[in-house]
């Protein structure tokens, strides 16, 4: 244990209640389906709730798998609410009946996030035939019970092509918010890498989301994996939850955020799943401890805990992150994105600032090449049009500004 506890506290917790799931979504980063061996029982979960509250946790998001497949989710949620912790849930929506929605309404859940990955055709392609209608019905049951809902959308090539349509779906389904999160090559999505966005796609995706947010009747939000520091930053991150600053201030995994796996594994973020430095044999380099055998405070305050983020050496940043003027605040972007796409933690390739700079540089280089080519051709007595096509020189060539139609 540290003699003087560090200033970091796990204010925001995402808790995988179970890895069990009734769906087999093609983009699932956890490859959810069967529960983990030795998942925490009810008494252990309630004890973890109290440990989180003792360490000043403010928000717990109950996730999965599909968290409603645990019959004791309500007891866990009520225990957290009783300790003054805000609790919400992420669900695929297909299990939510009128009875379950009623229990959610009385359990103290602040809201329920429902995953919708596009209009019916796209959603069913990813999550299974008929799931869109079942999910929409689940949202209707929640609203009838008085539960606030949000729509969560996984961002890939197919969903990026219909963002306005998905936003309208969220509005039409009665959601109070719409949140977009970047798909990463983890779990089952590793088998479908062709569906992932390319970094340069951010140049059209982020302006689209920003425009939708500015005119939307509901709250529009982006995940920490999307950004950063472009002209849309303040629009996209305006008035973040918990009065956080309206701009990206770096990955908070292991600093003010924590992830808990259903068998008691403690991580800075559940999306940190890549194997680094050639780790094999199932060892997870981001798993800091086990709540079945350790107390949370022991794990959280241990010397060297979460060192990848608490003790980060900015001199080791690479690529565009090295020397970037946002380096001290951004600290290399989202660690989960860097790990998943590069196998290291030193550069986030999905940074708007980086992509925009590279695009601007390519434009300048292309302009220089075209100017150089034009100069070379004119030195040979040959004219060049803006399209690069050879054009005749003589009286038929129109004067600048003349009608060339």
Residue pairs with C-beta under 8 A, 6 or more apart in sequence:
1 298
1 301
1 302
1 303
2 301
2 302
2 303
5 301
6 301
6 310
8 254
8 255
8 256
8 300
8 306
8 310
9 55
9 56
9 57
9 256
10 52
10 55
10 56
10 57
10 256
10 257
10 258
10 296
10 300
11 56
11 57
11 58
11 59
11 242
11 256
11 257
12 57
12 58
12 59
12 61
12 242
12 252
12 256
12 257
12 258
13 52
13 57
13 59
13 60
13 61
13 257
13 258
13 259
13 260
14 61
14 63
14 257
14 258
14 259
14 260
14 269
14 270
15 48
15 60
15 61
15 62
15 63
15 259
15 260
16 30
16 63
16 64
16 65
16 259
16 260
16 261
16 262
16 270
17 45
17 62
17 63
17 64
17 65
17 67
17 70
17 73
17 76
17 262
18 35
18 36
18 39
18 64
18 65
18 66
18 67
18 69
18 70
18 262
19 30
19 32
19 33
19 34
19 35
19 36
19 39
19 64
19 65
19 261
19 262
20 32
20 33
20 34
20 35
20 64
20 65
20 66
20 69
20 70
21 28
21 32
21 33
21 64
21 65
21 66
21 69
21 92
22 66
22 69
22 92
22 94
22 95
23 32
23 66
23 92
23 94
23 127
23 128
23 131
24 33
24 128
24 188
25 32
25 92
25 126
25 127
25 128
25 188
26 125
26 126
26 127
26 188
26 189
26 191
26 192
27 117
27 126
27 154
27 156
27 183
27 187
27 188
27 189
27 192
27 195
28 187
28 188
28 189
29 184
29 186
29 187
29 188
29 189
29 271
29 273
30 64
30 65
30 186
30 187
30 270
30 273
31 187
31 188
32 64
32 65
32 66
32 187
35 65
35 262
36 261
36 262
36 263
37 263
38 263
38 292
39 262
39 263
40 48
40 262
40 263
40 264
40 291
40 292
42 72
42 75
42 76
44 264
44 291
44 292
45 72
45 76
45 79
46 75
46 76
46 79
48 260
48 264
48 291
48 296
49 60
49 76
49 79
49 80
49 83
49 85
50 79
50 83
51 291
51 295
51 296
51 297
52 60
52 80
52 85
52 258
52 296
53 80
53 83
53 84
53 85
54 297
55 296
55 297
55 300
57 85
57 258
58 85
58 86
58 242
59 85
59 86
59 87
59 88
59 241
59 242
60 80
60 85
60 86
60 87
60 88
61 87
61 88
61 89
61 90
61 113
62 73
62 76
62 77
62 87
62 88
62 89
62 90
63 89
63 90
63 270
64 90
64 91
64 262
65 262
66 91
66 92
66 95
67 73
67 89
67 90
67 91
68 89
68 91
68 95
68 96
68 100
69 95
70 76
73 89
74 103
74 107
77 87
77 89
77 107
77 108
77 109
78 107
78 108
80 87
81 87
81 107
81 108
86 110
87 108
87 109
87 110
88 109
88 110
88 111
88 112
88 113
89 104
89 109
89 111
89 112
89 113
90 112
90 113
90 115
90 152
91 112
91 113
91 114
91 115
91 138
92 114
92 115
92 127
92 131
92 135
93 114
93 115
93 116
93 134
93 135
93 136
93 138
93 139
94 131
94 134
94 135
94 138
95 138
96 104
96 137
96 138
96 139
96 141
96 142
97 141
98 141
98 144
98 145
100 141
101 138
101 141
101 142
101 144
101 145
101 147
102 145
104 112
104 142
104 145
104 147
105 142
105 145
105 146
105 147
109 147
110 148
111 147
111 148
111 149
111 150
111 176
111 177
112 142
112 147
112 148
112 149
112 150
113 149
113 150
113 151
113 152
113 179
114 135
114 138
114 139
114 142
114 149
114 150
114 151
114 152
114 175
115 127
115 135
115 151
115 152
115 153
115 154
116 123
116 132
116 135
116 151
116 152
116 153
116 166
116 169
116 170
116 173
117 123
117 126
117 127
117 153
117 154
117 158
117 159
117 166
118 126
118 153
118 158
118 159
118 162
118 165
118 166
119 132
119 162
119 165
119 166
119 169
120 132
120 133
122 158
122 159
122 162
123 131
123 132
123 135
124 130
124 131
124 132
125 158
126 154
126 158
127 135
136 173
139 149
139 173
139 174
139 175
140 173
140 174
142 149
143 149
143 174
148 176
149 173
149 174
149 175
149 176
150 170
150 175
150 176
150 177
150 178
150 179
150 219
151 166
151 169
151 170
151 173
151 175
151 177
151 178
151 179
152 179
152 181
153 159
153 166
153 178
153 179
153 180
153 181
154 181
154 183
155 180
155 181
155 182
155 183
155 197
155 205
155 226
156 183
156 195
156 196
156 197
157 194
157 195
157 196
157 197
157 201
158 195
159 166
160 197
160 201
160 204
160 205
163 180
163 205
163 208
163 209
163 212
164 208
164 212
166 178
167 178
167 212
167 216
167 220
170 177
170 178
170 218
171 216
171 217
171 218
175 218
176 218
176 219
177 218
177 219
177 220
177 221
178 216
178 218
178 219
178 220
178 221
179 220
179 221
179 222
179 223
180 209
180 220
180 221
180 222
180 223
180 226
181 222
181 223
181 225
181 226
182 197
182 223
182 225
182 226
182 337
182 350
183 189
183 195
183 196
183 197
184 196
184 225
184 271
184 336
184 337
184 340
184 341
185 193
185 196
185 340
185 341
186 271
186 273
186 274
186 340
187 273
189 195
189 196
197 205
197 350
199 349
199 350
199 351
199 354
199 355
200 355
200 358
200 359
202 226
202 350
202 352
202 355
203 352
203 355
203 356
203 359
206 226
206 227
206 230
206 232
206 236
206 352
207 232
209 220
209 222
209 232
209 236
210 232
210 235
210 236
212 220
213 220
213 235
213 236
214 235
221 236
222 236
222 237
224 248
224 251
224 252
224 334
225 271
225 334
225 336
225 337
225 350
226 236
226 350
227 233
227 236
227 237
227 248
227 333
227 351
227 352
228 247
228 248
228 326
228 330
228 333
228 351
228 352
228 353
229 247
229 248
229 326
229 330
229 351
229 352
229 353
230 352
230 353
230 356
232 352
233 246
233 247
233 248
233 352
234 246
234 247
237 245
237 246
237 247
237 248
238 246
239 246
240 246
247 329
248 329
248 330
248 333
249 329
249 330
250 329
250 330
250 331
250 332
251 269
251 309
251 331
251 332
251 333
251 334
251 335
251 336
252 309
253 259
253 267
253 268
253 269
253 272
253 306
253 309
253 335
253 336
254 267
254 268
254 269
254 288
254 305
254 306
254 308
254 309
254 310
255 268
255 306
255 309
255 310
257 268
257 269
258 266
258 267
258 268
258 269
258 300
259 266
259 267
259 268
259 269
259 270
259 271
259 272
260 266
260 267
260 270
260 291
261 267
261 270
261 287
263 290
263 292
264 290
264 291
264 292
264 293
265 284
265 287
265 289
265 290
265 291
266 287
266 288
266 289
266 290
266 291
266 296
266 299
266 300
267 284
267 286
267 287
267 288
268 286
268 288
268 306
268 308
268 309
268 335
269 286
269 335
269 336
271 336
271 340
272 286
272 335
272 336
272 339
273 284
273 286
273 336
273 339
273 340
274 339
274 340
274 343
275 283
275 284
275 285
275 343
276 285
276 339
276 343
276 344
276 345
277 285
279 285
286 308
288 299
288 302
288 305
288 306
289 298
289 299
289 302
289 305
291 299
299 305
304 311
308 335
308 345
309 331
309 335
312 331
312 332
312 345
314 327
314 328
314 331
314 332
316 346
317 324
317 327
317 331
317 332
317 346
317 347
318 344
318 346
318 347
319 346
319 347
319 349
319 354
320 347
320 351
320 354
320 357
320 358
321 327
321 330
321 332
321 333
321 346
321 347
321 348
321 351
321 354
322 346
322 347
324 330
324 353
324 354
326 353
330 351
332 338
332 345
332 346
332 347
332 348
333 347
333 348
333 350
333 351
334 348
334 350
335 345
337 348
337 349
337 350
338 344
338 345
338 346
338 347
338 348
338 349
339 345
341 349
341 350
342 349
348 354
370 388
373 384
373 388
374 384
377 383
377 384
378 384
381 393
382 390
382 393
383 390
383 391
383 392
383 393
383 397
384 390
384 391
385 391
391 397
398 404
